[in-house]
Amino acid sequence: TRILASIGFALFTVTTISLINHRVSSRYSTSILTLVTVTIFGIFRMVSSGISDIIFDSFGASMLYLFSALFCLFSIALSFYGYFVGEKLHKRETE
């Protein structure tokens, strides 16, 4: 699992940096990258850890895995939605 986690972390980091460089002007890219890094890698992990503990203590491990899977599916759907909305906006700008 450590190997998969390290591959996922590397892909996530590269994708985050590429997305920020693609969407944000070069003037603000460093500031936005710092904000995203601190928020995602710091604050969100602390909050999600606390929520995971509450779910695990209240409902058990199987419910925690179910919530995790549902949120993963939600994030994938949100990513695809964002991609297609971005493509539509890009087409409007180029017309």
C-alpha positions as CSV (number, residue, x, y, z in Angstrom):
1,T,0.0,0.0,0.0
2,R,2.9,2.4,0.5
3,I,3.9,2.0,-3.1
4,L,0.4,2.8,-4.3
5,A,0.2,5.8,-1.9
6,S,3.5,7.1,-3.2
7,I,2.4,6.8,-6.8
8,G,-0.9,8.5,-6.0
9,F,0.9,11.3,-4.1
10,A,3.3,11.9,-7.0
11,L,0.5,11.9,-9.6
12,F,-1.6,14.2,-7.4
13,T,1.2,16.7,-6.9
14,V,2.2,16.8,-10.5
15,T,-1.5,17.2,-11.6
16,T,-2.1,20.0,-9.0
17,I,0.9,21.9,-10.2
18,S,0.1,21.5,-13.8
19,L,-3.5,22.5,-13.2
20,I,-2.5,25.6,-11.3
21,N,0.0,26.6,-14.0
22,H,-2.6,26.1,-16.7
23,R,-5.5,27.9,-15.0
24,V,-3.8,30.8,-13.2
25,S,-1.6,33.6,-14.7
26,S,2.1,33.3,-14.0
27,R,1.9,36.4,-11.8
28,Y,-0.2,34.5,-9.2
29,S,0.8,30.9,-9.7
30,T,3.2,30.8,-6.8
31,S,0.8,32.3,-4.4
32,I,-2.0,30.0,-5.4
33,L,0.3,27.0,-5.4
34,T,1.3,27.8,-1.8
35,L,-2.3,28.3,-0.7
36,V,-3.5,25.0,-2.3
37,T,-0.6,23.1,-0.9
38,V,-1.1,24.4,2.7
39,T,-4.9,23.9,2.4
40,I,-5.0,20.4,0.9
41,F,-1.9,18.9,2.5
42,G,-2.4,20.5,5.9
43,I,-5.8,21.7,7.0
44,F,-7.9,19.3,5.0
45,R,-5.9,16.3,6.3
46,M,-6.5,17.4,9.9
47,V,-10.2,17.9,9.3
48,S,-10.7,14.7,7.4
49,S,-8.8,12.8,10.1
50,G,-11.1,14.0,12.7
51,I,-14.2,13.2,10.6
52,S,-12.8,9.8,9.9
53,D,-12.3,9.1,13.6
54,I,-15.9,10.1,14.3
55,I,-17.3,7.9,11.6
56,F,-15.1,5.0,12.6
57,D,-16.1,5.3,16.3
58,S,-19.8,5.8,15.6
59,F,-20.5,3.4,12.7
60,G,-17.5,1.1,12.4
61,A,-14.8,0.4,9.8
62,S,-17.2,-0.8,7.0
63,M,-19.1,2.5,7.1
64,L,-15.9,4.4,7.0
65,Y,-14.8,2.5,3.8
66,L,-18.2,3.2,2.3
67,F,-18.0,6.9,3.0
68,S,-14.4,6.9,1.6
69,A,-15.5,5.2,-1.6
70,L,-18.5,7.5,-2.0
71,F,-16.4,10.6,-1.6
72,C,-13.8,9.2,-4.1
73,L,-16.6,8.7,-6.7
74,F,-17.9,12.2,-5.9
75,S,-14.5,13.7,-6.5
76,I,-14.0,11.8,-9.8
77,A,-17.4,13.0,-10.9
78,L,-16.6,16.6,-9.9
79,S,-13.3,16.4,-11.7
80,F,-15.0,15.3,-15.0
81,Y,-17.6,18.0,-14.5
82,G,-14.9,20.6,-14.0
83,Y,-13.1,19.4,-17.1
84,F,-16.1,19.5,-19.4
85,V,-17.2,22.9,-18.0
86,G,-13.6,24.2,-18.6
87,E,-13.7,22.9,-22.1
88,K,-17.0,24.7,-22.8
89,L,-15.6,27.9,-21.4
90,H,-12.5,27.6,-23.4
91,K,-14.5,27.1,-26.6
92,R,-16.6,30.2,-25.9
93,E,-13.4,32.3,-25.3
94,T,-11.9,31.2,-28.6
95,E,-15.0,31.9,-30.7
